[in-house]
Every structure is written in structure tokens, then in C-alpha cells.
Amino acid sequence: MKNLRGASGYIYVSGIVLSKIKPPMARIEFEGNYAKGINRATRILGVRDNLYKKSAGANMPPLEQYKDKFIISEINPFTILLHF
């Protein structure tokens, strides 16, 4: 099963979003399970956000490839690092 959508995890961090009133957030592209199939989506996420839960579309199950591995633990804008 090579190059099939939903068969392996995909994550692309396109940047860190800074605000004067909110903690740092990360702009992340990952795969989600939607009614029309598995597609990539970009979301702005913060610390303690879980990609497993975010990969579920409306009335769709989450994708197993993100289970127990991808909960954001730190977003550091000074070193430009994101930790899971």
C-alpha cells in the first residue's frame, strides 16, 4: 500500500502564527477523513490539539495514522519548533 491517501501519516507545518493576545499557534496541513474521501486540509492548531481528533470530518471516524502520536505539546516561536 504505497502512495494511498490515508495509508500513512502526512503532516506539513507551513508556519507559526503569532498574536499579541493569544499563545503561538501552528498552521498545519494534514489529512482528514471527509464524506467525499480522504483529503488534505490546513488548520491553525495550538498546544494540546490532537491531530487524531482533528482528522475526523463530520460524522466520519478519525484516521488511525494519527492515533497516540500527534498531540501538540509545544510551539516555540523563538526556535521555530513544533513538538508532539
MDTraj code that builds the backbone (N, CA, C; nanometers):
import mdtraj as md
import numpy as np

residues = "MET LYS ASN LEU ARG GLY ALA SER GLY TYR ILE TYR VAL SER GLY ILE VAL LEU SER LYS ILE LYS PRO PRO MET ALA ARG ILE GLU PHE GLU GLY ASN TYR ALA LYS GLY ILE ASN ARG ALA THR ARG ILE LEU GLY VAL ARG ASP ASN LEU TYR LYS LYS SER ALA GLY ALA ASN MET PRO PRO LEU GLU GLN TYR LYS ASP LYS PHE ILE ILE SER GLU ILE ASN PRO PHE THR ILE LEU LEU HIS PHE".split()
xyz = np.array([
    [0.0841, -0.1178, 0.0000],
    [0.0000, 0.0000, 0.0000],
    [0.0886, 0.1240, 0.0000],
    [0.1385, 0.1613, -0.1145],
    [0.2203, 0.2808, -0.1256],
    [0.1405, 0.3916, -0.1922],
    [0.1640, 0.5125, -0.1453],
    [0.1058, 0.6333, -0.2040],
    [-0.0464, 0.6356, -0.2047],
    [-0.1082, 0.5661, -0.1108],
    [-0.2532, 0.5712, -0.0988],
    [-0.2894, 0.6730, 0.0092],
    [-0.3856, 0.7565, -0.0176],
    [-0.4294, 0.8531, 0.0821],
    [-0.4844, 0.7800, 0.2030],
    [-0.4427, 0.8258, 0.3211],
    [-0.4917, 0.7661, 0.4440],
    [-0.4142, 0.6439, 0.4891],
    [-0.3163, 0.5983, 0.4100],
    [-0.2406, 0.4792, 0.4467],
    [-0.1201, 0.5116, 0.5347],
    [-0.0706, 0.6344, 0.5257],
    [0.0415, 0.6762, 0.6094],
    [0.0206, 0.8229, 0.6484],
    [0.0824, 0.8632, 0.7571],
    [0.0631, 0.9983, 0.8068],
    [0.1279, 1.1036, 0.7188],
    [0.0599, 1.2152, 0.7013],
    [0.1126, 1.3288, 0.6270],
    [0.0945, 1.4514, 0.7139],
    [0.2040, 1.5246, 0.7367],
    [0.1979, 1.6498, 0.8120],
    [0.2929, 1.7483, 0.7470],
    [0.2446, 1.8703, 0.7252],
    [0.3287, 1.9783, 0.6754],
    [0.3005, 2.1011, 0.7609],
    [0.4024, 2.1492, 0.8293],
    [0.3885, 2.2695, 0.9117],
    [0.4332, 2.3865, 0.8252],
    [0.3392, 2.4736, 0.7897],
    [0.3727, 2.5830, 0.6993],
    [0.4115, 2.7107, 0.7727],
    [0.3899, 2.7158, 0.9041],
    [0.4329, 2.8344, 0.9760],
    [0.3780, 2.8404, 1.1165],
    [0.4303, 2.9372, 1.1912],
    [0.3829, 2.9641, 1.3262],
    [0.3126, 3.0984, 1.3236],
    [0.1930, 3.1012, 1.3800],
    [0.1096, 3.2213, 1.3807],
    [0.1228, 3.2883, 1.5171],
    [0.1629, 3.4157, 1.5149],
    [0.1800, 3.4909, 1.6397],
    [0.0698, 3.5946, 1.6545],
    [0.0320, 3.6190, 1.7789],
    [-0.0712, 3.7167, 1.8121],
    [-0.0310, 3.7879, 1.9401],
    [-0.0772, 3.9106, 1.9558],
    [-0.0491, 3.9854, 2.0783],
    [-0.1329, 3.9363, 2.1953],
    [-0.2483, 3.8748, 2.1657],
    [-0.3395, 3.8356, 2.2733],
    [-0.3571, 3.6845, 2.2895],
    [-0.3050, 3.6052, 2.1955],
    [-0.3192, 3.4590, 2.2021],
    [-0.1816, 3.3924, 2.2057],
    [-0.1727, 3.2709, 2.2594],
    [-0.0447, 3.1983, 2.2551],
    [-0.0094, 3.1606, 2.1110],
    [0.1163, 3.1253, 2.0847],
    [0.1559, 3.0859, 1.9488],
    [0.0736, 2.9670, 1.8985],
    [0.0414, 2.9714, 1.7718],
    [-0.0340, 2.8656, 1.7063],
    [0.0479, 2.8191, 1.5851],
    [0.0161, 2.7009, 1.5339],
    [0.0862, 2.6480, 1.4168],
    [-0.0125, 2.6249, 1.3031],
    [0.0286, 2.6625, 1.1826],
    [-0.0519, 2.6355, 1.0626],
    [-0.0026, 2.5016, 1.0080],
    [-0.0896, 2.3994, 1.0156],
    [-0.0514, 2.2618, 0.9820],
    [-0.1443, 2.2054, 0.8747],
    [-0.0848, 2.1416, 0.7746],
    [-0.1621, 2.0702, 0.6734],
    [-0.1523, 1.9209, 0.7049],
    [-0.2653, 1.8540, 0.7105],
    [-0.2687, 1.7100, 0.7374],
    [-0.3906, 1.6509, 0.6702],
    [-0.3985, 1.5183, 0.6672],
    [-0.5102, 1.4509, 0.6018],
    [-0.6284, 1.4375, 0.6966],
    [-0.7467, 1.4517, 0.6402],
    [-0.8689, 1.4356, 0.7172],
    [-0.9652, 1.3423, 0.6460],
    [-1.0504, 1.2770, 0.7230],
    [-1.1483, 1.1831, 0.6696],
    [-1.2811, 1.2567, 0.6519],
    [-1.3174, 1.2829, 0.5294],
    [-1.4384, 1.3595, 0.4991],
    [-1.5371, 1.2733, 0.4209],
    [-1.6584, 1.3205, 0.4066],
    [-1.7633, 1.2443, 0.3380],
    [-1.7239, 1.2095, 0.1941],
    [-1.6471, 1.2969, 0.1283],
    [-1.6070, 1.2725, -0.0107],
    [-1.4754, 1.1966, -0.0213],
    [-1.4171, 1.1580, 0.0927],
    [-1.2924, 1.0820, 0.0914],
    [-1.1867, 1.1461, 0.1789],
    [-1.0661, 1.0944, 0.1699],
    [-0.9548, 1.1458, 0.2499],
    [-0.8858, 1.2552, 0.1704],
    [-0.8806, 1.3746, 0.2298],
    [-0.8209, 1.4899, 0.1646],
    [-0.7328, 1.5652, 0.2624],
    [-0.6439, 1.6465, 0.2087],
    [-0.5587, 1.7303, 0.2915],
    [-0.6297, 1.8610, 0.3235],
    [-0.6107, 1.9059, 0.4459],
    [-0.6711, 2.0306, 0.4907],
    [-0.5696, 2.1062, 0.5755],
    [-0.5762, 2.2379, 0.5741],
    [-0.4887, 2.3214, 0.6550],
    [-0.5697, 2.3788, 0.7694],
    [-0.5159, 2.3656, 0.8900],
    [-0.5820, 2.4167, 1.0105],
    [-0.4792, 2.4913, 1.0951],
    [-0.5273, 2.5856, 1.1739],
    [-0.4433, 2.6533, 1.2709],
    [-0.4707, 2.5880, 1.4055],
    [-0.3660, 2.5277, 1.4635],
    [-0.3804, 2.4488, 1.5850],
    [-0.2884, 2.5017, 1.6947],
    [-0.3240, 2.4687, 1.8196],
    [-0.2458, 2.5121, 1.9338],
    [-0.2008, 2.3958, 2.0201],
    [-0.1364, 2.4296, 2.1314],
    [-0.0878, 2.3291, 2.2258],
    [-0.2062, 2.2474, 2.2769],
    [-0.1879, 2.1173, 2.2888],
    [-0.2856, 2.0174, 2.3332],
    [-0.3870, 1.9800, 2.2249],
    [-0.3763, 2.0368, 2.1054],
    [-0.4630, 1.9916, 1.9966],
    [-0.4160, 1.8544, 1.9497],
    [-0.5116, 1.7699, 1.9162],
    [-0.4861, 1.6306, 1.8815],
    [-0.5212, 1.6090, 1.7344],
    [-0.4208, 1.5776, 1.6523],
    [-0.4458, 1.5558, 1.5103],
    [-0.5368, 1.4364, 1.4857],
    [-0.5348, 1.3383, 1.5743],
    [-0.6244, 1.2236, 1.5608],
    [-0.7705, 1.2698, 1.5642],
    [-0.8038, 1.3512, 1.6614],
    [-0.9414, 1.4007, 1.6725],
    [-0.9743, 1.4991, 1.5603],
    [-0.8772, 1.5813, 1.5220],
    [-0.8997, 1.6812, 1.4169],
    [-0.9112, 1.6184, 1.2786],
    [-0.8643, 1.4947, 1.2620],
    [-0.8705, 1.4295, 1.1306],
    [-1.0085, 1.3748, 1.0977],
    [-1.1002, 1.3804, 1.1931],
    [-1.2360, 1.3302, 1.1700],
    [-1.3229, 1.4403, 1.1106],
    [-1.3842, 1.4105, 0.9983],
    [-1.4810, 1.5025, 0.9403],
    [-1.6157, 1.4835, 1.0076],
    [-1.7146, 1.5609, 0.9646],
    [-1.8492, 1.5499, 1.0210],
    [-1.9042, 1.4093, 0.9997],
    [-1.9403, 1.3432, 1.1075],
    [-1.9971, 1.2082, 1.1047],
    [-1.9031, 1.1044, 1.0423],
    [-1.7718, 1.1310, 1.0491],
    [-1.6725, 1.0381, 0.9945],
    [-1.5738, 1.0012, 1.1056],
    [-1.5174, 0.8806, 1.1015],
    [-1.4197, 0.8415, 1.2039],
    [-1.2848, 0.9086, 1.1798],
    [-1.2060, 0.9268, 1.2867],
    [-1.0714, 0.9831, 1.2684],
    [-0.9786, 0.8830, 1.2012],
    [-0.8670, 0.9334, 1.1482],
    [-0.7702, 0.8480, 1.0804],
    [-0.6740, 0.7857, 1.1809],
    [-0.6573, 0.6548, 1.1737],
    [-0.5746, 0.5801, 1.2685],
    [-0.4264, 0.6176, 1.2620],
    [-0.3816, 0.6709, 1.1504],
    [-0.2394, 0.7047, 1.1359],
    [-0.1938, 0.8131, 1.2331],
    [-0.2868, 0.8896, 1.2884],
    [-0.2517, 0.9960, 1.3825],
    [-0.2762, 0.9569, 1.5282],
    [-0.3205, 0.8349, 1.5533],
    [-0.3568, 0.7931, 1.6884],
    [-0.2352, 0.7835, 1.7796],
    [-0.2463, 0.8412, 1.8980],
    [-0.1464, 0.8327, 2.0059],
    [-0.0093, 0.8906, 1.9718],
    [0.0049, 0.9626, 1.8632],
    [0.1362, 1.0138, 1.8254],
    [0.1395, 1.1649, 1.8094],
    [0.0303, 1.2252, 1.7759],
    [0.0335, 1.3631, 1.7305],
    [-0.0564, 1.4552, 1.8129],
    [-0.0152, 1.4755, 1.9370],
    [-0.0777, 1.5756, 2.0235],
    [0.0276, 1.6839, 2.0433],
    [-0.0040, 1.8066, 2.0084],
    [0.0939, 1.9142, 2.0145],
    [0.1267, 1.9450, 2.1603],
    [0.2549, 1.9358, 2.1962],
    [0.2965, 1.9617, 2.3337],
    [0.3654, 2.0969, 2.3488],
    [0.4231, 2.1483, 2.2407],
    [0.4926, 2.2773, 2.2495],
    [0.5009, 2.3430, 2.1121],
    [0.4799, 2.4735, 2.1091],
    [0.5035, 2.5542, 1.9902],
    [0.5977, 2.6651, 2.0334],
    [0.7208, 2.6618, 1.9837],
    [0.8216, 2.7587, 2.0236],
    [0.8517, 2.8533, 1.9075],
    [0.8036, 2.9783, 1.9145],
    [0.8265, 3.0709, 1.8041],
    [0.9698, 3.1226, 1.7972],
    [1.0451, 3.1122, 1.9054],
    [1.1824, 3.1614, 1.9071],
    [1.2776, 3.0676, 1.8337],
    [1.2583, 2.9378, 1.8510],
    [1.3415, 2.8393, 1.7812],
    [1.2724, 2.7834, 1.6575],
    [1.1494, 2.8251, 1.6346],
    [1.0667, 2.7810, 1.5223],
    [1.0543, 2.6281, 1.5225],
    [1.0137, 2.5746, 1.6385],
    [0.9962, 2.4299, 1.6546],
    [0.8569, 2.3972, 1.7040],
    [0.8095, 2.2840, 1.6574],
    [0.6821, 2.2292, 1.6995],
    [0.7082, 2.0892, 1.7527],
    [0.6645, 2.0611, 1.8751],
    [0.6877, 1.9290, 1.9365],
    [0.5549, 1.8578, 1.9572],
    [0.5565, 1.7255, 1.9299],
    [0.4415, 1.6402, 1.9560],
    [0.4706, 1.5543, 2.0755],
])
top = md.Topology()
chain = top.add_chain()
for i, resn in enumerate(residues, 1):
    res = top.add_residue(resn, chain, resSeq=i)
    for name in ("N", "CA", "C"):
        top.add_atom(name, md.element.get_by_symbol(name[0]), res)
traj = md.Trajectory(xyz[None], top)
